[in-house]
């Protein structure tokens, strides 16, 4: 089966897939800043964009202020869509519906909860991504209390993989350490999950395709993809 068919959810006879998609700089160019403050004086030391936040190492004397990062209004009013990714997601959702597939798209962000959920979701709907469907969900890894951003995203992805409901796992992210996490997961999947997938999909022993496949995809600034192996 061709990679493009897997990517666009055309391989309905193979089995369901789960696609994790980062939001900032993957679906939208966004402009909210994460503030770094001195714990004692509360003075702003620096402002981080999304990519800087992904790799910033917070000092013991510092703390984050997410007031902009949690603003649904800033997100809604200033986000600029990345057409290639937006169109790719819309195509995937169309094919999931057409095939009556159990596949799912999970928007996996490093952010925590927004201050206005409805306004946040309207940003997606403004560009044709319907968010009131069971095939779409948003996971906010920023709500987890411990771990780096890649570690938090890994934990959430594993939660879906452990269900045994998916034979394809994709991650679209602009931060390579996050993409690399999916490569780690591929090597760590325990046999009990493989067996669970086999049972759920009635996979015969002579099945020619892998029981589960992983597609770590780095998103370039223009929305094009590079598969990481």
C-alpha positions in Angstrom: 0.0 0.0 0.0 1.4 3.4 -1.0 2.4 5.9 1.7 0.1 8.5 0.2 -2.9 6.2 0.7 -2.1 5.7 4.3 -1.6 9.4 4.8 -4.9 10.4 3.2 -7.0 7.7 4.9 -7.6 5.8 1.7 -6.5 2.4 3.0 -9.8 1.6 4.6 -9.3 -2.2 4.1 -6.1 -2.1 6.2 -7.7 -0.8 9.4 -8.2 2.3 11.4 -5.4 4.8 12.1 -4.8 7.6 14.6 -3.1 10.8 13.5 -1.7 13.2 16.0 -1.3 16.7 14.7 0.5 19.6 16.5 -1.2 22.9 16.3 1.2 25.8 16.6 3.4 26.2 13.4 1.8 23.0 11.9 -1.8 24.0 11.3 -1.5 27.7 12.1 1.2 30.2 12.4 0.6 31.6 15.9 1.8 34.6 17.7 1.1 34.2 21.4 4.2 34.4 23.7 5.0 32.4 26.8 6.5 34.8 29.4 9.4 33.8 31.5 9.3 35.6 34.9 11.7 35.8 37.8 10.0 33.9 40.6 10.8 36.5 43.3 10.4 39.8 41.5 7.9 38.6 38.9 9.8 40.6 36.3 9.6 39.4 32.7 13.0 38.0 31.8 12.1 37.0 28.2 9.3 36.1 25.9 9.2 32.7 24.0 7.5 31.8 20.9 6.1 28.2 20.4 9.3 26.8 19.0 11.5 28.4 21.6 9.2 27.1 24.3 9.6 23.6 23.0 13.3 23.5 23.9 13.6 26.1 26.7 15.1 24.9 29.9 13.5 26.7 32.8 15.9 27.8 35.6 15.1 27.2 39.3 14.7 31.0 39.7 12.2 31.2 36.8 8.6 30.4 36.2 6.3 30.5 33.1 3.4 32.8 32.6 0.9 31.3 30.1 -1.6 34.2 30.0 -1.1 34.8 26.3 -0.7 31.1 25.5 -4.1 30.4 27.1 -6.0 33.2 25.4 -8.5 31.9 23.0 -9.1 35.4 21.6 -5.4 35.9 20.7 -5.4 32.4 19.1 -8.6 33.1 17.2 -7.8 36.7 16.1 -4.2 36.3 15.1 -3.6 32.7 13.9 -2.8 32.4 10.2 -3.7 29.0 8.6 -1.0 26.9 6.9 -2.9 25.9 3.8 -1.1 22.6 3.0 -1.8 21.2 6.5 -5.4 22.5 6.7 -6.2 21.0 3.3 -4.5 17.7 4.3 -6.6 17.4 7.5 -9.8 18.3 5.7 -9.1 15.6 3.0 -8.4 13.0 5.7 -11.6 13.8 7.6 -13.5 13.6 4.3 -12.1 10.1 3.6 -12.7 8.9 7.1 -16.4 9.9 6.8 -16.6 8.4 3.3 -15.1 5.1 4.4 -17.1 5.1 7.7 -13.7 4.4 9.3 -12.9 4.3 13.0 -9.8 6.4 12.3 -9.3 9.5 14.5 -7.4 12.8 14.2 -6.1 14.1 17.5 -4.8 17.6 17.7 -1.9 17.2 20.2 -0.7 20.6 21.5 1.8 21.6 24.1 -0.7 24.1 25.4 -2.9 23.6 28.4 -6.6 24.6 28.5 -7.8 27.8 26.8 -9.9 30.4 28.6 -12.7 30.0 26.1 -13.1 26.6 24.6 -15.8 27.5 22.1 -13.8 30.4 20.7 -10.7 28.2 20.4 -12.7 25.6 18.4 -14.2 28.3 16.2 -10.7 29.0 14.9 -10.6 25.5 13.3 -14.2 25.7 12.0 -13.5 29.1 10.4 -11.2 27.2 8.0 -13.4 24.2 7.4 -12.3 21.8 10.1 -15.4 20.6 11.9 -14.7 20.0 15.6 -18.0 18.6 16.7 -17.3 15.1 15.3 -16.3 11.9 17.1 -13.4 11.5 14.7 -11.7 14.7 16.0 -10.3 15.5 19.4 -7.9 17.9 21.1 -5.3 16.7 23.6 -3.5 19.4 25.7 -0.3 18.0 26.9 0.3 21.2 28.9 -2.3 19.9 31.4 0.1 17.1 32.5 2.1 18.1 35.5 5.4 16.5 34.8 7.8 15.7 32.0 9.3 17.5 29.0 7.0 18.4 26.1 8.1 15.3 24.1 7.6 13.1 27.2 4.1 14.5 27.7 3.1 14.0 24.1 4.5 10.5 24.3 2.3 9.6 27.2 -0.8 10.8 25.4 0.0 9.0 22.2 0.6 5.8 24.2 -2.8 6.1 25.7 -4.3 5.7 22.3 -1.9 3.0 21.1 -2.7 0.9 24.2 -6.4 0.6 23.1 -5.4 -1.7 20.3 -7.9 0.2 18.0 -5.4 1.5 15.5 -3.0 -0.1 13.0 -1.5 3.2 11.8 0.0 5.9 14.0 1.1 9.2 12.6 2.5 12.3 14.2 2.8 15.6 12.4 4.9 18.1 14.3 7.3 20.9 13.5 9.6 20.1 16.5 11.9 17.2 15.7 12.4 16.0 19.3 8.6 15.5 19.4 8.7 13.6 16.1 11.6 11.5 17.4 9.4 10.4 20.3 7.2 8.4 17.9 10.3 6.5 16.7 10.9 5.6 20.4 7.4 4.4 20.8 7.7 2.2 17.7 10.6 0.3 19.4 8.9 0.1 22.8 5.4 -1.4 21.9 5.0 -4.4 24.1 3.9 -7.7 22.7 0.6 -7.6 24.6 -0.5 -4.6 22.6 0.5 -6.3 19.3 -1.6 -9.3 20.4 -4.5 -7.0 21.3 -4.4 -5.4 17.8 -4.3 -8.8 16.2 -7.3 -9.8 18.1 -9.3 -6.6 17.5 -8.7 -6.8 13.7 -8.7 -10.6 13.3 -5.3 -10.4 11.7 -4.2 -13.8 10.4 -0.7 -15.1 11.0 0.1 -14.8 7.2 -0.9 -11.1 7.1 1.5 -9.5 4.6 1.3 -6.0 6.2 2.8 -5.1 9.6 0.4 -5.3 12.5 0.9 -1.7 13.3 2.8 1.0 11.4 4.3 4.3 12.5 4.8 7.5 10.5 6.8 10.2 12.2 6.4 13.3 10.0 8.3 16.5 10.4 6.2 19.5 9.3 8.2 22.1 7.3 7.3 25.9 7.6 5.3 25.7 4.3 3.3 22.7 5.6 5.1 20.1 3.5 6.1 16.9 5.2 9.4 15.0 5.7 9.2 11.4 6.9 11.7 10.7 9.7 13.1 7.2 9.9 
